[in-house]
Amino acid sequence: MYTKRDRTRYHKESHFDPNDQNEYRTEFRRDLARVVHSHCFRRLAGKTQLFPNNESDFFRNRLTHSLEVAQISKSIAIKLNDSLDDDFKIDLDLVEFAGLAHDIGHPPFGHQGEEMLAICMKEFGGFEGNAQTLRIISKIEKKIHNEKGLLARGGFDENGYDWRGGLNLTFRSLAAILKYDSNISEQIINSSNPEKVVYKGYYSNEVQLVEQIKKRVSGDPKYTNFKTIECQIMDIADDITYSTYDLEDAFKAGFISPIDMLVQEKSFYDEISNEVNEILARSGNNGKKYEVNAKVIKDIISDLYKFMFDLPLDWVKKLDKEVFSKEEYMFLGNQYSTRYNNLITKNGYTRGHFSSQLVKHSVNNIRFDLNKEAPAFSKIWLEPADLIRIEILKRIAFKTQILSPKLQAQELRGKTIVKEIFEFLRPNGNNPPALLPDDFKVLYKQRPNDVDHQYRTICDYIACMTDRYAIEFYGRITSENPSSIFKPH
């Protein structure tokens, strides 16, 4: 499953001897430790997952979400390893690393912050959270001392070449977070959709690095559809986590109740049906034909009710209709609906059981196809029925929460803050903006007259901000509840 090439790093570390008999960690275990102890990982605690951090300490943030993805990723790998020979077992530290690191590149204010940075950077290489993750851990994070004496120039040589190594992780670890094998700049140039702003992939600045990753892991720097088994595991674990725990948070917050999932307008289910059918068409369904419609969605939700809870749910059987109006729901009796809703939204035991059973059910239904010729690119997938359930729950959570008026107001404010900060820091010649921290000023000046580099430096700084720091920075430049000048910069 792993070769010596997988364990090599972009920069050789002379202080570390791989033959040292006292070294008690594998290379992948070292990578895991580097992420856990990094600045970028700690900052995830201050970044929005679903509900803003200032609303409640109960709800998940990007850090707790990443911990959950890492745990589920490791559980999947343990399950798969149970049926694999020793030569093909998946490294548990590596999949845990992928789960912990996968969201490091997300900017403040969640997907709205991502969208605004993508708009601001559209003419300068774009912006996307996964691409930023690769950039942070391979360039921006500060781990190794550069042996060429380039620290004073922020890791650049006199010719403007970027020697930074970030956390200097192994190539197989870098491959584990490379979810989308596509150059964002090329996508922007070739796009026929002027309204699209977020393109998934990697930046043109990282093309050489990506080719190095591909060469070390596959032997071919031009390998297409590159996605390692560890990355696939992390991706599925992320979907399981998102579809389950964001919904659990929404129940707790009172944004949605279980019954609400069944009493939406028909257009609500039609939109979900179209989106899920597109996913099924792209996934191929392993030869099976599925067509999702409004009735299928309601059937799946009803089955979830009956499967997950030992409650008096005879009335659920009456919901198996093509049309179920709110009036009909009220006719079924408030005593059942209120009792059921309260048991989910107000009872932590029941919510915990709900989440636990969903995760267990998903992990148990994962399928694996070992590729003995190229083990790194073995395939993992969910059976179509399980994929459909996860995709439906993800979209219900998105449409009832992220698109809700309450969260939209908060998201719009976050988007506005990111835009205003970017406009205030927008490059204007070779002199860095006055409010940039000293280390970013050094980076800004390394490539005079390179506008793309200057914009990318500004973007990197904003993307690293937590929600609270962005709000405080915004307050400084607008005098809107400005923070103390002694706050760390």
Summary of the structure (lengths in Angstrom):
residues: 489
radius of gyration: 23.9
end to end distance: 44.5
largest distance: 76.6
contacts: 1538
relative contact order: 0.13
helix: 60%
strand: 3%
